[in-house]
Amino acid sequence: MSEYHLLLPEQLTLSNVAEEYALLRQDIRKARNGDTIILDCGRLHLLDSAGVAMLDQFNSLCQQRELRLIEEHCSADIGKIKELFHFSAPTSKKHAPRPSFFERLGQRGYALLGHLSEGLFLISNIFYWAIVSFFNKRLRRQGEVIRQSLQIGLNALPIIGLIAFLIGFILALQSAVQLRQFGANIYVADLVAVAMVSEMGPLITAIMVAGRSGSSIAAEIATMKVSEELDALQVMGIDPLPYLMVPKFYALLLTLPLLTVLANVIGILGGMIIGVTYLNIEIIPFYHEVISVLRYKDIMIFLVKSITFSAIILFTAAYFGLKAEGGAEGVGRVTTSAVVASIFWVIVADSILGLIFYFVEPVF
Amino acid sequence: MKEPLINATHLNGGYGQRLVLHDINLHILPNTITAILGTSGCGKTTLLKHLIGLLPPMEGTVRFLGEDLFQSDEKELNRLRNKMGVLFQNGALLNSLPVSENLAIPFEQHTNLPREMIEQLVRQKLHLVGLSSAYDLLPSQLSGGMRKRAALARAIALDPLILFADEPNAGLDPVTAKSLDQLLLSLKVRLNITVVLVTHEIISIKRIAEHVIYLHEGRILFDGSLSAALNSTIEPVQNFFTSD
């Protein structure tokens, strides 16, 4: 059994504990089980909380290595400071056994089922209140649908117009190169019109609105949830769904199809610019080609898609907004989730509707 | 006589062009508990922001340890700020981080301590404020009183010379408020920390304050000991203390 005599410096404070701790560790590097370490505090006259933490840490280290630690020549003042700040870390807790693969799978499945049932419950609730509010004037907030429509629709006009124009422009440009080789320049009009009306117009508009308005709805609801505003509404006897969600639902149902019409028109205009300037097609033939290629079915496709996308954006924003917990961080998290989920479901719905309309002619 | 820790002279302060504080002259002596009080909107929090170097004065100076806070460069100001601890009204804990990470921030940013020692210090500070069990919790999982205690633990992380507390008892029940007062008092006694409270909680002031600065419409109306404040004949001060 060996004995190591270590002399502590005059001060052990935040400014030097890191270096002193490294030195102490170095000094006991060669010590073996059962050896004695004597810490001489004789010179030490300045100690702060970091110094005490270092001594506690050194003590734990000695215990781990089964070394006997003796502190000597500590003054009364130093003793008081040590007593004040002394804290021995609890022995490491026993962790619960890690769940097995099947347990984890079951937990995931159960959680997914929970989310699904909550989502369906919320959707049915919003639908119910949307129908009831339509017939019951008292449940509607005066002017709220208009206000929300302006916020969701009017303010989004410039950005959606610009994006639609660029999409139509690029579509025409990319297809023009190919069609020109076959002398089929005029079919650029057909391609742009069908692509914009039945696919790109509704999809791009929905993605833009999900990013712009879906996020703002989710953040608004989430903020109201974490600041107990929703609880306040409930205790006043007001159901937050008809009061907050239904006007937004109506506004989305109203504005998204209108924005899509605008996106379609501007997108086709973008294509027309390429047709006129690059492919030398006259404006009138281009216009006639667009009108002739668009069928009743294409108009129905974009309408059905727009209405479906409106519902998806609203339900996703409401679902995630109502799930918010904590503070600002919780609001940020659900807002991100709402945007990602609504864009995902919009694309899924677009694919499903695309498939359905490919095989089925609308009956109405 | 002891050198004051903080000295504000001819301080005019406020936000933008809006003057809130007029010709403030005060000094905070070491190892005392000073309460800055007054009715709502009198400029208490604005004064606190000037004293901790967050808001530059329109005129006048604020000196901490003899150095002008607003003449110091960023590095120097940060060195001075390390000697201050601030307990904000709502705790101002970072909600995305667990309590332990919140407390570790000052150590990670201002020291080169190894990770295990930072962990030891974090546990030590939490133990000191009676919150050992909150180590892994998120601030949103804490009650109002616990959040204040966690914020206090963060404020005293680097063993500051002075602790500023903005409305420490606001929104707390009387029992929690009393225990927080006792904690502040014990920090002053055991760690020799100077405490500056911004408050309008009369019970709390009577319980722990030694020195009182009374603000009225942005001006200091009274500056003296607690007993002198309680016996003051100045009408707003008298009204304030007789309103409980």
Interface residues (C-beta under 8 A of the other chain):
Chain A: L14 V17 A18 Y21 D48 S49 A50 V52 A53 M54 D56 Q57 L84 F85 F87 A89 E325 G326 G327 A328 E329 G330
Chain B: N95 S96 T111 N112 L113 P114 E116 M117 E119 Q120 L121 R123 Q124 K125 H127 L128 L138 P139 S140 L158 D159 R190 L191
